[in-house]
Amino acid sequence: MDAEKKEEIIQAVWKEIGTVEDPDLGLALTEMGLIYEVDLDESATAQIKMTLTSMGCPAAPQLTAGVHAAATRVEGVNDAQVEVVWTPPWDPREMASEDAQMALGLY
């Protein structure tokens, strides 16, 4: 796969992940800044690094499954691996979009 096609698929994965919302807040994970990285390996597996709002997030299984499902809906993606990471720690003041910050009451 050429670099242009790979980038096109990665952008499509980002867009599709943007449909996954936090069930408590009703905000897209991408808007909240919880998706850190999306890549595509040589076997067309989307490699996604994300975090959660807290280590004890009760919605963790639902959110990671939603991200996996969203990524695998994208044409050109054969599978997805979703890794939850804690570095860097999530900071909504730095990582969330302005709209998400307003919804979170940070403005």
N, C-alpha and C positions, 0 to 999 in steps of 0.2 A: 504494500500500500504506500502510495506516495505521501509526502508530508502535507500537501494541501488537503488531500482527502482525509487524512488522519485528523487534522485540525478541524475540518468541517464536522466530522463525527463527534469530536470532543465538545465542540460548541453546541451541537444538538443534544448531547448528554446533559450539559449544563442547563440548557433550556428545559429539558424534560424533568430534571431534578427540581427545577423551579416550581413544579406543580405539587411537590410534596410539602405539606404544611405541618407545623407543630400542632397537635390536636388541642392543646390547652390554650395556645395563643392565637391560633388561626393565621400565623405568619409563615411564609415560605422559608424553608431552611436556608435557601440561598440568600434571601433578604436579611436573615438573622446572622449571616456570616458563619454558619455552622459547617458549610462545605469548604474544605481547605484546598482540595486538589482533585482534579480529574485528569486521567491519562488513559491512553489506549495502548496495550502491548501488542506484540507481533501476532498473537493468536486472536486479536480483536476482543480481548477481555478488557472491559473498563475497570481501571484501578482508581478507586475513590477513597480519599481520606476525608473524614468528617469528625466532628466532635459533637458533644451534647451540652446542654445548658448546665448540667451537673452530673457528677459521677453516679448519683443515685436516681437518675432520670427514669421514671417508671415507663415512659413511652419508648425507651431505647430499642426494644425488639421491633416495635411498630415502625419507628423511623428508619432503622437500617433496612428493614424489609421493603419499605416504601421507596427508598433510594435505589435499592437493588432492582425492584420492579420497574422503576422509571428508566433506569439506565438500559435495561434489557429490552425496553420497548423501542429503542432507537435502532433504525435500520443500519446495519453494518456492525452492530455490537453482538457478539456471540454469547457473552456472559459478563458478569460483573463481580468484583470483589470489593466489598465495603469494609474498610478498616476504621474503627473508632480510635482516635488518638487524643491525647490530652496535652500535647505540646504543639503549638503554644496554647496556653489556657485561653478559653473563650472570654472575650471582653466585648460586650455589646457596644460599649462607647467607641471602640476602635474598629470593630469588625462588622457590625450591623449597618445596614443602609440607613439613611436619614429617616425614611418613612418608618422603618422598623424601630428605630430609636424613639420616634414620636409615639408609636403604638405601645412601646414598653415603658413609656413615661420618663424617658431620659432627657427630654428637652423641656 
